Amino acid sequence: MLADAIDLRTGDFGSITEAPHPVDAAVLEQFRLWRGTGVAVIDQGQNFRRIEKVTDATPRELEDEARSILRPFVERGDVAILAISSESPSVGATPDTGQVIIHYRNLRSGQLREVTT
């Protein structure tokens, strides 16, 4: 069964005829889920919302969270992280205006992928 092609930012279907590779779909799902928001997702998903204040350490915190999300995929040999960069807002700005850009290689398909969250 193919996973749905869902736009990470909007949650809308990107296509009803094509789907991402299962590894890519799983990675996207982990970045869409809010960790701890239900019994089934206690240890699944992301926890970016815990970063409540923008400080000089915020870019590193965002990158650390992204690495934490990808750790199981890396350990299983599903992905190789190529680069993680973060664009945090200036100190004192609203935290939810930043973003994290992850470049990885799907080791099962060999394709280069990018996730922006």
Buried (B, 14 or more C-beta within 10 A) or exposed (E): EEBBBBEBEEEEEEEEEEBBBBBBBBBBBBBBBEBBEEEEEEEBBBBBEEBEEBEEEBBEBBBBBBEEBBEBBBEEEBBBBEEBEBEBBEEEEEBEEBBBBBBBBBBBBEEEBEBEB
